[in-house]
């Protein structure tokens, strides 16, 4: 298990076909739950986040790890904004266009960028020093 200081939030792990398949499975499971359990009540973001985590945990055989984080991230990227009733939100989760957008093509790394010269040869912006002077 990694220490919290070793985690690098925002960096994308390699997304595999298994991750995408699990994400679709979780989308369907969450949609089924919302469509059958209190479909007329308002959809809530916190409930969606918790339900997504729980369904992903179950889909992964009740294990925690890097795969859980990747699958949850894919589900949250594919899901529409949490609005309307639970039933309406369930329909949005099952929208075929959203399910097809899950996957590596939509994932881009968000890690730190290099500080070298750009491909065009321009110097990178250095910002201001603590004294307010430009370098």
KEBASE-581985 format. One record per atom (N, C-alpha, C): residue number from 1; residue in one letter; x, y, z. Coordinates in Angstrom, 1 decimal, always signed. Example, Ala and Ser with C-alpha at 12.3 -4.5 7.8 and 13.67 -1.06 7.14 Angstrom:
PAPA    nr   rest       px       py       pz
PAPA     1      a    +13.2     -5.7     +7.8
PAPA     1      a    +12.3     -4.5     +7.8
PAPA     1      a    +13.2     -3.3     +7.8
PAPA     2      s    +12.8     -2.2     +7.1
PAPA     2      s    +13.7     -1.1     +7.1
PAPA     2      s    +12.9     +0.0     +7.9
***
This chain:
PAPA    nr   rest       px       py       pz
PAPA     1      x     +0.8     -1.2     +0.0
PAPA     1      x     +0.0     +0.0     +0.0
PAPA     1      x     +0.9     +1.2     +0.0
PAPA     2      x     +0.5     +2.2     -0.8
PAPA     2      x     +1.3     +3.4     -0.9
PAPA     2      x     +1.0     +4.3     +0.3
PAPA     3      x     +2.0     +5.1     +0.7
PAPA     3      x     +1.8     +6.2     +1.7
PAPA     3      x     +1.1     +7.3     +1.0
PAPA     4      x     +0.4     +8.1     +1.8
PAPA     4      x     -0.3     +9.2     +1.2
PAPA     4      x     +0.6    +10.2     +0.6
PAPA     5      x     +1.8    +10.3     +1.1
PAPA     5      x     +2.8    +11.2     +0.5
PAPA     5      x     +3.3    +10.8     -0.9
PAPA     6      x     +3.1     +9.5     -1.2
PAPA     6      x     +3.5     +9.0     -2.5
PAPA     6      x     +2.5     +9.1     -3.6
PAPA     7      x     +1.2     +9.3     -3.2
PAPA     7      x     +0.1     +9.4     -4.1
PAPA     7      x     +0.3    +10.7     -4.9
PAPA     8      x     +0.0    +10.6     -6.2
PAPA     8      x     +0.1    +11.8     -7.1
PAPA     8      x     -1.2    +12.1     -7.7
PAPA     9      x     -2.1    +12.8     -7.0
PAPA     9      x     -3.4    +13.0     -7.6
PAPA     9      x     -3.4    +13.8     -8.9
PAPA    10      x     -4.3    +13.5     -9.8
PAPA    10      x     -4.3    +14.2    -11.0
PAPA    10      x     -3.6    +13.5    -12.1
PAPA    11      x     -2.8    +12.5    -11.8
PAPA    11      x     -2.1    +11.8    -12.9
PAPA    11      x     -2.9    +10.6    -13.3
PAPA    12      x     -3.0    +10.4    -14.6
PAPA    12      x     -3.8     +9.4    -15.2
PAPA    12      x     -3.0     +8.1    -15.3
PAPA    13      x     -3.7     +7.0    -14.8
PAPA    13      x     -3.1     +5.7    -15.0
PAPA    13      x     -3.5     +5.3    -16.4
PAPA    14      x     -2.8     +4.2    -17.0
PAPA    14      x     -3.2     +3.7    -18.3
PAPA    14      x     -4.6     +3.1    -18.1
PAPA    15      x     -5.5     +3.5    -19.1
PAPA    15      x     -6.8     +3.0    -19.1
PAPA    15      x     -6.9     +1.8    -20.0
PAPA    16      x     -7.4     +0.6    -19.5
PAPA    16      x     -7.4     -0.6    -20.3
PAPA    16      x     -8.9     -0.8    -20.7
PAPA    17      x     -9.1     -1.8    -21.6
PAPA    17      x    -10.4     -2.2    -21.9
PAPA    17      x    -11.2     -2.7    -20.7
PAPA    18      x    -10.5     -3.4    -19.8
PAPA    18      x    -11.1     -3.9    -18.6
PAPA    18      x    -11.7     -2.7    -17.8
PAPA    19      x    -11.0     -1.6    -17.7
PAPA    19      x    -11.4     -0.4    -17.0
PAPA    19      x    -12.7     +0.1    -17.6
PAPA    20      x    -12.7     +0.2    -18.9
PAPA    20      x    -13.8     +0.7    -19.7
PAPA    20      x    -15.1     -0.2    -19.5
PAPA    21      x    -14.8     -1.5    -19.6
PAPA    21      x    -15.9     -2.5    -19.4
PAPA    21      x    -16.5     -2.3    -18.0
PAPA    22      x    -15.7     -2.2    -17.0
PAPA    22      x    -16.1     -2.1    -15.6
PAPA    22      x    -16.9     -0.8    -15.4
PAPA    23      x    -16.4     +0.3    -16.1
PAPA    23      x    -17.1     +1.6    -15.9
PAPA    23      x    -18.5     +1.5    -16.5
PAPA    24      x    -18.6     +0.9    -17.6
PAPA    24      x    -20.0     +0.7    -18.2
PAPA    24      x    -20.9     -0.1    -17.3
PAPA    25      x    -20.3     -1.2    -16.7
PAPA    25      x    -21.1     -2.0    -15.8
PAPA    25      x    -21.5     -1.2    -14.6
PAPA    26      x    -20.7     -0.3    -14.1
PAPA    26      x    -21.0     +0.5    -12.9
PAPA    26      x    -22.1     +1.5    -13.3
PAPA    27      x    -21.9     +2.1    -14.5
PAPA    27      x    -23.0     +3.1    -15.0
PAPA    27      x    -24.3     +2.4    -15.0
PAPA    28      x    -24.4     +1.2    -15.6
PAPA    28      x    -25.7     +0.5    -15.7
PAPA    28      x    -26.2     +0.2    -14.3
PAPA    29      x    -25.3     -0.3    -13.4
PAPA    29      x    -25.8     -0.6    -12.0
PAPA    29      x    -26.3     +0.6    -11.3
PAPA    30      x    -25.6     +1.7    -11.4
PAPA    30      x    -26.1     +2.9    -10.7
PAPA    30      x    -27.4     +3.4    -11.3
PAPA    31      x    -27.5     +3.3    -12.6
PAPA    31      x    -28.8     +3.7    -13.3
PAPA    31      x    -29.9     +2.9    -12.9
PAPA    32      x    -29.7     +1.5    -12.8
PAPA    32      x    -30.8     +0.6    -12.4
PAPA    32      x    -31.2     +1.0    -10.9
PAPA    33      x    -30.3     +1.2    -10.1
PAPA    33      x    -30.6     +1.6     -8.7
PAPA    33      x    -31.5     +2.9     -8.6
PAPA    34      x    -31.0     +3.9     -9.4
PAPA    34      x    -31.8     +5.1     -9.4
PAPA    34      x    -33.2     +5.0    -10.0
PAPA    35      x    -33.3     +4.2    -11.0
PAPA    35      x    -34.6     +4.0    -11.7
PAPA    35      x    -35.6     +3.3    -10.9
PAPA    36      x    -35.1     +2.4    -10.0
PAPA    36      x    -36.0     +1.6     -9.2
PAPA    36      x    -36.2     +2.0     -7.7
PAPA    37      x    -35.2     +2.8     -7.2
PAPA    37      x    -35.2     +3.2     -5.8
PAPA    37      x    -35.5     +4.7     -5.7
PAPA    38      x    -36.7     +5.1     -5.4
PAPA    38      x    -37.1     +6.5     -5.2
PAPA    38      x    -36.8     +7.3     -6.5
PAPA    39      x    -37.3     +6.9     -7.6
PAPA    39      x    -37.0     +7.6     -8.9
PAPA    39      x    -37.6     +9.0     -8.9
PAPA    40      x    -38.6     +9.4     -8.1
PAPA    40      x    -39.2    +10.7     -8.1
PAPA    40      x    -38.5    +11.7     -7.3
PAPA    41      x    -37.5    +11.3     -6.4
PAPA    41      x    -36.8    +12.2     -5.5
PAPA    41      x    -35.7    +12.9     -6.3
PAPA    42      x    -35.3    +14.1     -5.8
PAPA    42      x    -34.2    +14.8     -6.5
PAPA    42      x    -32.9    +14.0     -6.4
PAPA    43      x    -32.1    +14.0     -7.5
PAPA    43      x    -30.8    +13.4     -7.6
PAPA    43      x    -29.8    +14.3     -6.8
PAPA    44      x    -28.9    +13.6     -6.1
PAPA    44      x    -28.0    +14.4     -5.3
PAPA    44      x    -26.5    +14.0     -5.7
PAPA    45      x    -25.7    +14.9     -5.8
PAPA    45      x    -24.3    +14.7     -6.2
PAPA    45      x    -23.6    +13.8     -5.2
PAPA    46      x    -23.7    +14.1     -3.9
PAPA    46      x    -23.0    +13.3     -2.9
PAPA    46      x    -23.5    +11.8     -2.9
PAPA    47      x    -24.7    +11.6     -3.1
PAPA    47      x    -25.3    +10.3     -3.2
PAPA    47      x    -24.7     +9.5     -4.5
PAPA    48      x    -24.6    +10.3     -5.6
PAPA    48      x    -24.1     +9.7     -6.8
PAPA    48      x    -22.6     +9.3     -6.6
PAPA    49      x    -21.8    +10.1     -5.9
PAPA    49      x    -20.4     +9.8     -5.7
PAPA    49      x    -20.3     +8.6     -4.8
PAPA    50      x    -21.1     +8.5     -3.8
PAPA    50      x    -21.0     +7.4     -2.8
PAPA    50      x    -21.5     +6.1     -3.5
PAPA    51      x    -22.6     +6.2     -4.3
PAPA    51      x    -23.1     +5.0     -5.0
PAPA    51      x    -22.1     +4.5     -6.1
PAPA    52      x    -21.5     +5.4     -6.8
PAPA    52      x    -20.5     +5.0     -7.8
PAPA    52      x    -19.3     +4.3     -7.1
PAPA    53      x    -18.8     +4.8     -6.0
PAPA    53      x    -17.8     +4.1     -5.2
PAPA    53      x    -18.2     +2.8     -4.8
PAPA    54      x    -19.4     +2.6     -4.2
PAPA    54      x    -19.9     +1.4     -3.7
PAPA    54      x    -20.1     +0.3     -4.8
PAPA    55      x    -20.6     +0.8     -6.0
PAPA    55      x    -20.8     -0.2     -7.1
PAPA    55      x    -19.5     -0.6     -7.7
PAPA    56      x    -18.6     +0.3     -7.8
PAPA    56      x    -17.2     +0.0     -8.3
PAPA    56      x    -16.5     -1.0     -7.4
PAPA    57      x    -16.6     -0.8     -6.1
PAPA    57      x    -16.0     -1.7     -5.1
PAPA    57      x    -16.6     -3.1     -5.3
PAPA    58      x    -17.9     -3.2     -5.5
PAPA    58      x    -18.5     -4.5     -5.7
PAPA    58      x    -18.1     -5.1     -7.0
PAPA    59      x    -18.0     -4.3     -8.1
PAPA    59      x    -17.7     -4.8     -9.4
PAPA    59      x    -16.2     -5.3     -9.4
PAPA    60      x    -15.4     -4.8     -8.5
PAPA    60      x    -14.0     -5.2     -8.5
PAPA    60      x    -13.8     -6.3     -7.5
PAPA    61      x    -14.8     -6.9     -7.0
PAPA    61      x    -14.7     -8.1     -6.1
PAPA    61      x    -14.4     -7.6     -4.7
PAPA    62      x    -14.9     -6.5     -4.3
PAPA    62      x    -14.6     -5.9     -2.9
PAPA    62      x    -13.1     -5.7     -2.6
PAPA    63      x    -12.4     -5.2     -3.6
PAPA    63      x    -11.0     -4.9     -3.4
PAPA    63      x    -10.8     -3.4     -3.6
PAPA    64      x     -9.8     -2.8     -3.0
PAPA    64      x     -9.4     -1.4     -3.2
PAPA    64      x     -8.1     -1.4     -3.9
PAPA    65      x     -7.9     -0.3     -4.6
PAPA    65      x     -6.6     -0.2     -5.3
PAPA    65      x     -6.7     +0.8     -6.4
PAPA    66      x     -5.7     +0.8     -7.3
PAPA    66      x     -5.6     +1.8     -8.4
PAPA    66      x     -6.7     +1.6     -9.4
PAPA    67      x     -7.2     +0.4     -9.6
PAPA    67      x     -8.2     +0.1    -10.5
PAPA    67      x     -9.5     +0.8    -10.1
PAPA    68      x     -9.8     +0.8     -8.8
PAPA    68      x    -11.0     +1.5     -8.3
PAPA    68      x    -11.0     +2.9     -8.7
PAPA    69      x     -9.9     +3.6     -8.4
PAPA    69      x     -9.8     +5.0     -8.7
PAPA    69      x    -10.0     +5.3    -10.2
PAPA    70      x     -9.4     +4.5    -11.1
PAPA    70      x     -9.5     +4.7    -12.5
PAPA    70      x    -11.0     +4.5    -13.0
PAPA    71      x    -11.6     +3.4    -12.5
PAPA    71      x    -13.0     +3.1    -12.9
PAPA    71      x    -13.9     +4.2    -12.4
PAPA    72      x    -13.8     +4.6    -11.2
PAPA    72      x    -14.6     +5.7    -10.6
PAPA    72      x    -14.4     +7.0    -11.5
PAPA    73      x    -13.2     +7.3    -11.8
PAPA    73      x    -12.9     +8.5    -12.6
PAPA    73      x    -13.6     +8.4    -14.0
PAPA    74      x    -13.5     +7.2    -14.6
PAPA    74      x    -14.2     +7.0    -15.9
PAPA    74      x    -15.7     +7.2    -15.8
PAPA    75      x    -16.3     +6.7    -14.8
PAPA    75      x    -17.7     +6.8    -14.6
PAPA    75      x    -18.1     +8.2    -14.4
PAPA    76      x    -17.4     +8.9    -13.5
PAPA    76      x    -17.7    +10.3    -13.3
PAPA    76      x    -17.5    +11.2    -14.5
PAPA    77      x    -16.5    +10.9    -15.3
PAPA    77      x    -16.4    +11.6    -16.6
PAPA    77      x    -17.5    +11.4    -17.5
PAPA    78      x    -18.0    +10.2    -17.6
PAPA    78      x    -19.1     +9.9    -18.6
PAPA    78      x    -20.4    +10.3    -18.1
PAPA    79      x    -20.6    +10.5    -16.8
PAPA    79      x    -22.0    +10.8    -16.3
PAPA    79      x    -22.3    +12.2    -16.6
PAPA    80      x    -23.6    +12.4    -16.8
PAPA    80      x    -24.1    +13.8    -17.0
PAPA    80      x    -24.1    +14.6    -15.7
PAPA    81      x    -24.4    +15.9    -15.7
PAPA    81      x    -24.5    +16.6    -14.5
PAPA    81      x    -25.6    +16.0    -13.6
PAPA    82      x    -25.4    +16.1    -12.3
PAPA    82      x    -26.4    +15.5    -11.4
PAPA    82      x    -27.5    +16.5    -11.2
PAPA    83      x    -28.6    +16.4    -12.0
PAPA    83      x    -29.7    +17.3    -12.0
PAPA    83      x    -31.0    +16.5    -12.1
PAPA    84      x    -32.1    +17.1    -11.8
PAPA    84      x    -33.4    +16.5    -11.9
PAPA    84      x    -33.7    +15.4    -10.9
PAPA    85      x    -34.6    +14.6    -11.2
PAPA    85      x    -35.0    +13.5    -10.3
PAPA    85      x    -34.0    +12.3    -10.5
PAPA    86      x    -34.0    +11.4     -9.6
PAPA    86      x    -33.2    +10.2     -9.7
PAPA    86      x    -33.6     +9.4    -11.0
PAPA    87      x    -34.8     +9.3    -11.3
PAPA    87      x    -35.2     +8.6    -12.6
PAPA    87      x    -34.7     +9.3    -13.8
PAPA    88      x    -34.8    +10.6    -13.8
PAPA    88      x    -34.3    +11.4    -15.0
PAPA    88      x    -32.7    +11.2    -15.1
PAPA    89      x    -32.1    +11.3    -14.0
PAPA    89      x    -30.6    +11.1    -13.9
PAPA    89      x    -30.3     +9.7    -14.4
PAPA    90      x    -31.0     +8.7    -14.0
PAPA    90      x    -30.8     +7.3    -14.5
PAPA    90      x    -30.9     +7.2    -16.0
PAPA    91      x    -31.8     +7.9    -16.6
PAPA    91      x    -32.0     +7.9    -18.1
PAPA    91      x    -30.7     +8.5    -18.7
PAPA    92      x    -30.2     +9.6    -18.1
PAPA    92      x    -29.0    +10.2    -18.6
PAPA    92      x    -27.8     +9.3    -18.5
PAPA    93      x    -27.7     +8.5    -17.4
PAPA    93      x    -26.6     +7.6    -17.3
PAPA    93      x    -26.6     +6.5    -18.4
PAPA    94      x    -27.8     +6.2    -18.8
PAPA    94      x    -27.9     +5.1    -19.8
PAPA    94      x    -27.9     +5.7    -21.2
PAPA    95      x    -27.8     +7.0    -21.4
PAPA    95      x    -27.7     +7.6    -22.7
PAPA    95      x    -26.5     +7.0    -23.5
PAPA    96      x    -26.8     +6.4    -24.6
PAPA    96      x    -25.8     +5.7    -25.4
PAPA    96      x    -24.6     +6.6    -25.7
PAPA    97      x    -24.8     +7.8    -26.0
PAPA    97      x    -23.7     +8.7    -26.4
PAPA    97      x    -22.7     +8.8    -25.2
PAPA    98      x    -23.2     +8.9    -24.0
PAPA    98      x    -22.4     +9.1    -22.8
PAPA    98      x    -21.6     +7.8    -22.6
PAPA    99      x    -22.2     +6.6    -22.7
PAPA    99      x    -21.5     +5.4    -22.5
PAPA    99      x    -20.4     +5.2    -23.5
PAPA   100      x    -20.6     +5.6    -24.8
PAPA   100      x    -19.6     +5.5    -25.8
PAPA   100      x    -18.4     +6.4    -25.6
PAPA   101      x    -18.6     +7.5    -24.8
PAPA   101      x    -17.5     +8.5    -24.6
PAPA   101      x    -16.6     +8.0    -23.5
PAPA   102      x    -16.9     +6.9    -22.8
PAPA   102      x    -16.0     +6.4    -21.7
PAPA   102      x    -14.9     +5.8    -22.4
PAPA   103      x    -13.7     +6.1    -22.0
PAPA   103      x    -12.5     +5.4    -22.5
PAPA   103      x    -11.3     +6.2    -22.7
PAPA   104      x    -10.2     +5.6    -23.2
PAPA   104      x     -9.0     +6.2    -23.3
PAPA   104      x     -9.0     +7.5    -24.1
PAPA   105      x     -9.8     +7.5    -25.1
PAPA   105      x     -9.8     +8.7    -26.0
PAPA   105      x    -10.2    +10.0    -25.3
PAPA   106      x    -10.9     +9.9    -24.2
PAPA   106      x    -11.4    +11.0    -23.5
PAPA   106      x    -10.4    +11.4    -22.3
PAPA   107      x     -9.4    +10.5    -22.1
PAPA   107      x     -8.6    +10.7    -20.9
PAPA   107      x     -7.3    +11.5    -21.4
PAPA   108      x     -6.9    +12.5    -20.7
PAPA   108      x     -5.7    +13.2    -21.0
PAPA   108      x     -5.0    +13.4    -19.7
PAPA   109      x     -3.6    +13.3    -19.7
PAPA   109      x     -2.9    +13.4    -18.4
PAPA   109      x     -3.0    +14.9    -17.9
PAPA   110      x     -3.1    +15.0    -16.6
PAPA   110      x     -3.2    +16.4    -16.1
PAPA   110      x     -2.0    +16.6    -15.1
PAPA   111      x     -0.9    +15.9    -15.3
PAPA   111      x     +0.2    +16.0    -14.4
PAPA   111      x     +1.0    +17.3    -14.7
PAPA   112      x     +2.1    +17.4    -14.0
PAPA   112      x     +2.9    +18.6    -14.2
PAPA   112      x     +3.5    +18.7    -15.6
PAPA   113      x     +3.7    +19.8    -16.1
PAPA   113      x     +4.3    +20.0    -17.5
PAPA   113      x     +5.8    +20.3    -17.3
PAPA   114      x     +6.5    +19.9    -18.3
PAPA   114      x     +8.0    +20.2    -18.3
PAPA   114      x     +8.2    +21.7    -18.3
PAPA   115      x     +9.3    +22.1    -17.8
PAPA   115      x     +9.6    +23.6    -17.8
PAPA   115      x    +10.7    +23.9    -18.8
PAPA   116      x    +10.9    +23.1    -19.8
PAPA   116      x    +11.9    +23.4    -20.8
PAPA   116      x    +11.3    +24.3    -21.9
PAPA   117      x    +12.1    +24.4    -23.0
PAPA   117      x    +11.6    +25.2    -24.1
PAPA   117      x    +10.4    +24.5    -24.8
PAPA   118      x     +9.5    +25.3    -25.4
PAPA   118      x     +8.4    +24.7    -26.1
PAPA   118      x     +8.9    +24.3    -27.5
PAPA   119      x     +8.1    +23.6    -28.2
PAPA   119      x     +8.5    +23.1    -29.5
PAPA   119      x     +8.7    +24.3    -30.5
PAPA   120      x     +8.1    +25.4    -30.2
PAPA   120      x     +8.3    +26.6    -31.1
PAPA   120      x     +9.5    +27.4    -30.7
PAPA   121      x    +10.2    +27.0    -29.6
PAPA   121      x    +11.4    +27.6    -29.2
PAPA   121      x    +11.2    +28.8    -28.3
PAPA   122      x    +10.0    +29.0    -27.9
PAPA   122      x     +9.7    +30.1    -27.0
PAPA   122      x    +10.1    +29.8    -25.5
PAPA   123      x    +10.5    +30.8    -24.8
PAPA   123      x    +10.9    +30.6    -23.4
PAPA   123      x     +9.6    +30.4    -22.6
PAPA   124      x     +9.5    +29.5    -21.6
PAPA   124      x     +8.3    +29.3    -20.8
PAPA   124      x     +8.1    +30.5    -19.9
PAPA   125      x     +6.9    +30.9    -19.5
PAPA   125      x     +6.6    +31.9    -18.6
PAPA   125      x     +7.2    +31.6    -17.3
PAPA   126      x     +7.9    +32.5    -16.7
PAPA   126      x     +8.6    +32.2    -15.4
PAPA   126      x     +7.8    +32.8    -14.2
PAPA   127      x     +6.9    +33.7    -14.5
PAPA   127      x     +6.1    +34.2    -13.3
PAPA   127      x     +6.9    +35.3    -12.6
PAPA   128      x     +6.5    +35.7    -11.4
PAPA   128      x     +7.1    +36.7    -10.6
PAPA   128      x     +7.8    +36.0     -9.4
PAPA   129      x     +8.9    +36.6     -9.0
PAPA   129      x     +9.5    +36.1     -7.8
PAPA   129      x     +8.8    +36.6     -6.6
PAPA   130      x     +9.2    +36.1     -5.4
PAPA   130      x     +8.5    +36.5     -4.2
PAPA   130      x     +8.7    +38.0     -3.9
PAPA   131      x     +9.7    +38.6     -4.5
PAPA   131      x     +9.9    +40.1     -4.3
PAPA   131      x     +9.1    +40.9     -5.3
PAPA   132      x     +8.4    +40.2     -6.2
PAPA   132      x     +7.5    +40.9     -7.1
PAPA   132      x     +8.3    +41.2     -8.4
PAPA   133      x     +9.6    +41.0     -8.5
PAPA   133      x    +10.3    +41.3     -9.7
PAPA   133      x    +10.2    +40.1    -10.7
PAPA   134      x    +10.2    +40.5    -11.9
PAPA   134      x    +10.2    +39.4    -13.0
PAPA   134      x    +11.7    +39.0    -13.2
PAPA   135      x    +11.8    +37.7    -13.5
PAPA   135      x    +13.2    +37.1    -13.7
PAPA   135      x    +13.8    +37.7    -15.0
***
